[in-house]
Amino acid sequence: MRSSKAISFLFLCLICFSSFILAVIVPPLESPDEIDHIKRAYLLSQGKIMLSSPPGMLSGGMIDSGLEQYLEFSNKYIRNIDVKITQEDIKSLNNMKWSGEKVFSPAPGTGYYFPAIYAPHAMALSFSKFLGLKINKSYYVTRFFVLSTIFIILAYSFYIYEPSVFMVAVLALPMNIFQESAASIDGISLAITVLAISIFMAAQKNRMDLNASSLFVFSFSVLAVVTCRTHMLPLLCMFFIMYYYNRKRPVLISGVAVSIFSVAWTLIAMKTTVQYNHTLHALSPAQRLVYYSTHPTSFFMMFYRTLTNTDILSGYQWEFIGSLGWLTMNFDWKVYLIISLSLVATFALCLNIKKNAGFERVSMISMALGAVFIVFLSLLLTCTDDGSKEILGVQGRYFTLPVIILSYATLGIERENKIRYVASISLLSFILIFSVSNTVRTIVRTCYTIN
């Protein structure tokens, strides 16, 4: 391994070790929507691919009543920073067992996701039950197994194609370290995205054909990401960019097959998933799409009002860097300022401004912008209240994957200049240390009673 690749791998180990520390100290289910993710993983472990939608109820499935009790118990402190977890709470969680009885529980927010992304979670839960572990231990086994899977995928990705220092700095942000430590799908979807782009970039850089195994891994990675992160649908373009250069029929066939399946799954999931009380939303997502298609002025005005609202933009910045828990654990404004400036400086050091960028760079930038556009469009159609003047429901962490794409499109020049490289590595070290120290301090202060 070249020295720069070894350094990238070293920082990956440090980032994952930091997430391991958080996985130990963060109370259960503190990641946004983690409760529903655990439900969906359990349903997959029981062989359930699609959610059920009983009449008059939100989509969900039959889960163990002991697991339902465990999830409901945690509700009392995950959304309320004034409620601290106590020793009595920990004892209660540790004593909860699998009951063997099933109850229906809604998990509508996960109905749009193809369940392949939950395979590590489902395997960990099944193995834990097989060993006779109680629910809380099963939950922590799931956390550590998912984190280990993330590390393996990222390590393999770094081996295939060396990332820019800026991309590693994005991984070191408090939000991403925190999400990788949780039993949700943010960390695993990020890792699989990096894997897919690494295979694509390696193939394009060397103008090489993908062998059967590499093409399978690439295809599965893209499929897993775009079916759980709808805004990443532009990644499907990578198949056709590769085909443009190598003219290999298996690449084209794979691209068409993955594209058809991904779009079909998204449409079926939208049709069958009941996520909202329709008494609160007069128009369904499909009806809203038709409306904005026929009223483009209203469509663009929603975007304009959203992107010119300074309070909303500040919220995106904070959430991208790290608004932890259920958006309840925030840092002092100075922390956000320092990390923002450090990240911008790292970006500047890694930025490649050569004009002969090539078609790949333009394509990657276009995919990143397309992903951002889909973020706003999807939240406009599904989460924005009737009569709202701005697009609601967008969180800053939704822009992490588009930024990852952008980092591969425009960055990587720092390794060609020793001064730039040393400066960028120094900034990366500072971002990681500063992020971890502030994250641990904030979690302990917010979640626990300190005598």
Buried (B, 14 or more C-beta within 10 A) or exposed (E): EEEBBEBBBEBBEBBBEBBBBBBEEBBBBBBBBBBBBBBBBBBBBBEBEBBBBEEEEBBBBBBBBBBBBBBEBBEEBBEEBEEBBEEEBEEBBEEBBBBEEBBEBBBBBBBBBBBBBBBBBBBBBBBBBEEEBBBBBBBBBBBBBBBBBBBEBBBBBBBBBBBBBBBBBBBBBBBBBBBBBBBBBBBBBBBBBBBBBBBBBBBBEEEEBBEEEBBEBBBBBBBBBBBBBBBBBBBBBBBBBBBEBBEBEBBBBBBBEBBEBBBEBBEEBBEBBBBBEEEEBEEBBEEBBEEBEEEEEEBEEBBEBBEEBEEBEEBBBBBBBBBBBBBBBBBEEEBBEBBBEBBEBBBBBBBBEEEEBEEBBEBBBBBBBBBBBBBBBBBBBBBBEEEBEBBBBBBBBBBBBBBBBBBBBBBBBBBEEEEBBEBBBBBBBBBBEBBBEBBBEBBEEBBEEEE
